[in-house]
Amino acid sequence: MNSHVEMEHHRGVLIVRLSGELDHHAADFVRMDLDEAIMRGQVSHLVLSLKHLQFMDSSGLGVILGRYKLIHSKGGKMVVCDATAPVKRLLEMSGLFKIMPLYDDESTALSDLEVAL
Amino acid sequence: MTNSKAGNFMNVQFAARSENESFARVVVAAFVSRLDPTMDELNDLKTVVSEAVTNCIIHGYDSDPEGIVTISASLDNETVHLTIEDQGRGIEDLELAQQPLYTSKPELERSGMGFTIMENFMDEFEVTSEPGHGTSISMKKTIVSKKALYN
């Protein structure tokens, strides 16, 4: 597996830190890990940290959009933070920032979400 | 064949398996590295290779690992020519397939951004497809060498 998922629960917020490469091959593993954590835990909101993601393509966009739909259907919010320049470009191209805010780092994302709680 | 010209070229064929997607990206990146591309240019090339190869696997071959993906690349001065093709099912409606956000496989959580990304990241982009026989994507990108930027 060339992609890694690190997760941390923080007061109803699931923080997901992705590293490595998120392509079609990795997408299935990442999707399963995230959905399991979202369905099993007391997760209201999701913070997706992309700081250590070295590569992403449109398969990664599909994974992010899919998790957005899941969280959104449960009445929660999903935000992304710390996107590297190439990942940010891809997210911009797909229009993702129209539905999901981008924060500079995890702590800003968390404090904004907790205000929104 | 595009390879008849005097420039450098390479061809690679591999099984249509998702674990070969990263291999495909690395092969093309290594081949192009002699042009001294910037990190952004290299990332653009890796992304389009990833999109095209993923399309071959998911759409061309319906995830059948028996399929074969072919990548041909050549260098013509500072320009990279890339052809990525499969002998799979082909695309019925090319215009529809190239619409941003359109996907024929929403059940697989595809974003429908593959063609849009390829068009945006490359200087030239052309798809040819014959239903039942396969799809071929030809692309060009001119590398503005890092050396040129520094001079």
Contacts between the chains, C-beta under 8 A, distances in Angstrom:
chain1	res1	chain2	res2	distance
A	2	B	22	5.7
A	21	B	22	6.2
A	23	B	18	7.8
A	23	B	21	5.1
A	23	B	22	6.7
A	23	B	50	5.4
A	23	B	54	7.0
A	24	B	18	5.4
A	24	B	21	5.9
A	24	B	50	7.6
A	24	B	54	4.4
A	24	B	57	7.1
A	24	B	58	6.9
A	25	B	18	3.7
A	25	B	19	5.5
A	25	B	21	5.3
A	25	B	22	6.9
A	27	B	109	7.7
A	31	B	109	7.1
A	55	B	25	7.5
A	55	B	43	7.5
A	55	B	46	6.6
A	55	B	47	7.8
A	55	B	50	7.8
A	57	B	47	5.3
A	57	B	50	4.2
A	57	B	51	5.7
A	57	B	54	7.0
A	57	B	117	7.2
A	58	B	51	5.9
A	58	B	54	7.6
A	58	B	110	7.4
A	58	B	111	4.7
A	58	B	112	7.8
A	58	B	113	4.2
A	58	B	114	4.9
A	58	B	117	5.8
A	59	B	50	7.8
A	59	B	54	6.2
A	59	B	110	7.5
A	59	B	111	7.5
A	61	B	111	3.9
A	61	B	113	5.6
A	62	B	108	7.6
A	62	B	109	4.4
A	62	B	110	5.2
A	62	B	111	4.2
A	63	B	109	6.8
A	65	B	109	7.3
A	65	B	111	6.0
A	66	B	109	4.4
A	85	B	40	7.6
A	86	B	40	6.9
A	86	B	43	4.6
A	86	B	47	7.6
A	90	B	47	7.4
A	90	B	117	7.1
A	93	B	113	7.1
A	93	B	116	6.9
A	93	B	117	6.7
A	93	B	120	6.3
A	94	B	111	6.3
A	94	B	113	5.2
